[in-house]
Each structure stands twice: as structure tokens, then as C-alpha cells.
């Protein structure tokens, strides 16, 4: 083993996915040129190749988006690139309105089919990495 490659634990105990970045659309979507997103796509491609070469069994590798960010930026070239690199599509999903109040509990019944039918590349799997409603709020 190379001194630059630390030994990794065995993933046979149940791990199946490695995320490269979390809610990347929040930061990358701020670059109107898309250059930062394209650079992150190159990094993700390298990271995926590296991970696939050192893990047994082979791990699923993806980039986590927020649901709202992916919905709003799905056609951006850097998003299309990241989705094409990923083995699956992890999302964080909190059905909140723009002012952070909770949406009606029926909203997920519309959002989930939309996620599966409109946002995923062909053959991709959806992974809801985080989801839910806030449990409370304090104004102290």
C-alpha cells in the first residue's frame, strides 16, 4: 500500500454508499458561471474512481443535493454532469415553504413521484439521505 493511501476498514459490515459532498447545490448554485460546479464534477469523478478501486464490495457513490435545489437547477450543466457520475441520487428532503414553515402533510405525495419520474437520470436510484419535518421551534 502507498503511504498516501491509509488502510480502510472493511465495508462488508453493511455500508453501501459513500457521499461526495452534502447539499452541494447550496454553494455550487451560487456560481452563475458554473465553473465551480464543473470543477466539483471533475473532483467527484476522480473520487468515485478511487473509491470504486479500493472498496470491496463496490460502493455506491453519489453527490447529495437538496430536493429544492435539484428541482430548481436540474438542467444546469454542472448538475447534469454530477448526476451522470453518481451511482445513485441522494437527496435531503424537508417539505418546508420559503419562509421555513411546514408544508401540508400531503405535499410529499406529490413530491415523491416527481423525484422518481422527473429528477433522476435513467437507471438511477433515489436515496433519501435526510427527510422529515422540524420537531419544534423556540423563540427564546
Secondary structure, DSSP 8 states (H G I E B T S, - for coil): --TTS------TTT--EEESSSSHHHHHTT-TT-HHHHHHHHHHHHHHHHHHHH-SS--EEE--EEHHHHHHHTTSHHHHHHHHH-SSEEEEE--B-TTS-B--TTHHHHHHHHIIIIIS-TT--EEEEEE---------
